[in-house]
Amino acid sequence: MTSHQGDGYVNSIRRTIGQSLLLLPGVAVLVTDSDGQILMVEQSDRQCWSTVGGAIEPRESPVDAAVREALEETGLHVDVDSLVGVAGGPGYDITYPNGDECSYVSIVYRAHVIGGTLTPDGREVLACRWVDPRDLGALNLSPFTRNLMTELALIPRDR
């Protein structure tokens, strides 16, 4: 998840509250391939790896947000398979490089690719790669993603 400086809705709230903590609904998308690998994206603002995902726009359904975020960040069209869970709390707080503070409640979906060409957007995402779930713990994961993957039991708690 990257800063929402360009987002009109969040910007209008930021004009009132400044950089104070803002609670936002979001989605995390576990895009998987036929071998069970998970698509990970390298975030441009932190140069660390995370799942596909981002904030849900006003009046947007969470499933539509998951599909939109996948296309925007990776160039891939996905179909959502299932709801995996919902995550939130102190481990899902982010302070962006510009000082904005956000606390996310993230709806986690599993999805698969139905089209498109894997291409990082170059703005929010620097690179994309398929990762075997057993190798997730070795990646330089964002704290948000490490918490999420631990909560989903995809990486061990002791890492």
C-alpha positions in Angstrom: 0.0 0.0 0.0 1.4 3.3 -1.0 0.6 6.9 0.0 -2.7 8.3 -1.2 -1.5 11.8 -1.9 -3.2 11.9 -5.3 -6.5 10.5 -4.1 -9.2 13.2 -3.9 -11.1 11.5 -1.1 -8.2 11.0 1.2 -6.7 14.5 0.3 -10.0 16.1 1.4 -9.7 14.4 4.8 -6.0 15.2 5.0 -6.8 19.0 4.6 -8.8 18.7 7.8 -6.8 16.3 9.9 -3.3 16.9 8.5 -1.0 13.9 8.9 -2.9 12.5 11.9 -3.8 8.8 12.0 -6.5 7.9 9.5 -8.4 4.6 9.5 -8.8 3.2 6.0 -10.4 0.1 4.6 -8.2 -1.8 2.2 -7.7 -5.0 0.3 -4.7 -7.4 0.1 -4.8 -9.8 -2.9 -3.0 -13.1 -2.8 -2.7 -13.6 -6.6 -1.7 -17.2 -7.0 -0.6 -19.2 -10.1 -1.2 -22.9 -10.9 1.9 -23.9 -8.9 0.6 -22.2 -5.8 3.2 -19.3 -6.0 2.1 -15.9 -4.8 2.6 -12.7 -6.8 4.6 -10.2 -4.8 5.2 -6.6 -5.7 8.2 -4.3 -4.7 6.8 -1.0 -3.3 8.5 2.1 -4.7 8.1 4.1 -1.5 9.9 1.6 0.7 11.8 -0.8 -1.7 10.3 -3.8 0.1 8.0 -6.5 -1.0 4.2 -6.8 -0.3 1.1 -8.3 -1.7 -0.9 -6.6 -4.3 -3.4 -4.2 -2.6 -4.5 -0.8 -1.6 -7.3 1.3 -0.2 -10.9 0.8 -1.2 -12.3 3.9 -2.9 -15.6 5.5 -1.7 -18.6 3.4 -3.0 -16.3 0.7 -4.4 -16.9 -2.9 -3.3 -14.0 -4.7 -1.8 -13.9 -7.3 -4.6 -13.9 -4.5 -7.2 -11.0 -2.8 -5.3 -9.1 -6.1 -5.4 -9.5 -6.5 -9.1 -8.7 -2.8 -9.7 -5.6 -2.8 -7.5 -4.2 -5.9 -9.3 -4.7 -4.3 -12.7 -3.2 -1.0 -11.7 -0.2 -2.4 -9.9 0.7 -5.4 -12.1 -1.1 -5.1 -15.4 -2.9 -8.4 -14.7 -6.7 -9.0 -14.9 -7.7 -11.3 -12.0 -10.7 -13.1 -10.8 -11.3 -13.3 -7.1 -11.6 -16.8 -5.8 -12.3 -16.5 -2.1 -12.2 -14.4 1.0 -9.2 -15.4 3.1 -9.8 -13.1 6.1 -9.7 -9.7 7.5 -6.7 -8.2 9.3 -6.2 -5.0 11.3 -4.8 -3.6 14.5 -1.4 -2.1 15.5 0.6 -4.3 13.0 -1.3 -2.7 10.1 -0.4 0.9 10.9 1.8 2.7 8.3 3.6 6.0 8.4 4.3 7.0 4.8 7.6 8.8 3.8 5.6 12.1 3.7 4.5 11.7 7.3 0.9 10.7 6.7 -0.2 8.1 9.2 -2.8 5.4 8.3 -4.2 2.4 10.1 -5.6 -0.2 7.7 -8.3 -2.8 8.1 -7.5 -5.0 5.2 -9.8 -7.6 3.5 -7.7 -10.4 2.2 -8.7 -12.2 -1.0 -7.2 -15.1 -3.0 -7.3 -14.5 -6.8 -6.0 -16.0 -10.0 -4.9 -14.4 -13.3 -7.4 -14.4 -16.2 -5.5 -12.1 -18.6 -3.1 -9.2 -19.1 0.7 -8.9 -19.1 2.7 -8.8 -15.9 4.0 -5.3 -15.9 4.8 -3.2 -12.7 3.2 0.2 -12.9 6.5 2.0 -12.3 4.8 4.4 -9.9 3.7 2.4 -6.9 5.4 -0.9 -7.9 9.0 -1.2 -9.1 9.0 -5.0 -9.7 6.7 -8.0 -9.6 7.7 -11.6 -8.9 6.2 -15.0 -8.3 7.3 -16.5 -4.9 6.9 -19.9 -3.5 5.1 -19.5 -0.2 8.0 -21.4 1.6 10.3 -18.5 0.5 8.2 -15.6 1.7 9.9 -15.3 5.0 13.3 -14.7 3.3 12.0 -11.7 1.4 12.5 -8.1 2.6 8.8 -7.8 3.4 7.1 -4.6 4.5 6.1 -4.8 8.2 2.4 -4.7 7.1 3.0 -7.7 4.8 5.1 -9.6 7.3 2.3 -9.3 9.9 -0.3 -10.3 7.3 1.7 -13.4 6.1 2.3 -14.4 9.8 -1.3 -14.0 10.7 -2.3 -16.1 7.7 0.3 -18.7 8.8 2.2 -18.4 5.5 5.4 -17.6 7.4 6.4 -18.8 10.9 5.7 -16.5 13.9 9.3 -16.6 15.0 10.7 -14.8 11.9 
